[in-house]
Each structure stands twice: as C-alpha cells, then as structure tokens.
Amino acid sequence: MNTAATQLDYLGARIAALQGGSGSASALSNEARASTDLLGALPPRYAEVLLSLLDRLESSALFSEESCSFSQKDLLDNLQVWIDKARAQLVS
C-alpha cells in the first residue's frame, strides 16, 4: 500500500540517488507527480512548491550546467529541504 510516508521516503531516496550521480531527473519528476497520497496529505502549497522545483529540475536536465539558469545541485538541495519540511508536516 502506498502511503504518504512511503511515497515521501521513496522520493527522498530518488533525490539522494540523483545527488550521488545516478538516476534521472525525469524519473524523479514522474514519481513525484504520481505521489498522490503524499500530495493529498500535505497542504496545497507543498504541491505548488514541489511542482515548481520539478519543472526547474527538468529544465536543468535538458541543458549543460553552464547554459541553464537553474543549478541542478541547488535544485536537488531545495528538493531535499522540501522533503524535510514535508516529513515534519506529516508528523505534526
């Protein structure tokens, strides 16, 4: 059963994999967008922020680091912050 916490853990693992140099931004984005239990369990603002970060991450993956205005490392760091805040929200 896919619960919000399970989906959050899975997204956190995908982000860590990307930070470690494996995985793909599009796979992370697809998983995040399909995490309906998670997004439904959080306030609407969380979904807005997540989707915005994912859009920028997908854009950064299309270009080399120098030609894109979005740093993939910074975006992954921001996604990790989102994971941490979402986890705190689910616990409270």
N, C-alpha and C positions, 0 to 999 in steps of 0.2 A: 504494500500500500504506500502510495506517495504522499507523505505528509509534508507540511510546510518545512518542518525542521530537516527532514531528509533531503528535500529539494535544496534547501539552503546549504547543507553540508556538501552536496554534490557540486553546486555552483562554486563553493569555496575551493573544492579540490580542482575544478577546472581552471580557476583563476591561478591557483598555485602552480599548476602544470604549465600554463602559459608563461608565468613569471620564470619558471625553470627552463623555458625554451622548447617545451613540447606542447602538443595540442594545437588547436586553431581558434582564431577569434570567431569565425563563423559558427563553429560547433558550440562554443560558449554562448554566443548570442542566441542560437536556436534553442538550446537547453533553457536559458534564462527566460526567453519569451514563452516557452511551453510550461513554465513552472507556475501553473495557475493556482495550485493550493497555496504556494508561498505568497504570490502576489495578492491573493484574496485575503490572506491572513494579516497583511500589513496595511497601514493607512495608504490611501491613494497616492499620496506624494511620493512614497517609496517607488512605486511603479513608474511614475513620471521621471524620477531621477535615474532609475536603472535603465529605462529605455533610452534616455538621452546619452548616458555613458556608453551603452551598447552601440548606438548609432555612430558615435565618435570613434569607438574602438574598431568597428567595421571599416570606417573610412580610413583610419590609420593603417589598417592591414592592406589596403589597396595600393599604398604608396610607400616609398622608402622613407625612413625616419627623417631625412633631410628635406623632403619635398612636401611633407604633411605638417599642418599646423598643430596636429594633436600628437603628443608623445605617447606611444603605446605603453611605455613603462609607467608614466604618470597616470594614464587611464586605468591600468591594472591596479596601481596603488589606490586610486579612488574607488575602484570596484571592491577592493579589499576592505576599505573603510565602510562602504555600503553594506558589505556582508556583516561586519562587526556591529554596525548600528541596527541592522535588521535582526540579528541574533538577540541583541539586547531588547529590542521591541517585542520579539516573540516570547521572551522570558518574562517580561513585565506584565 
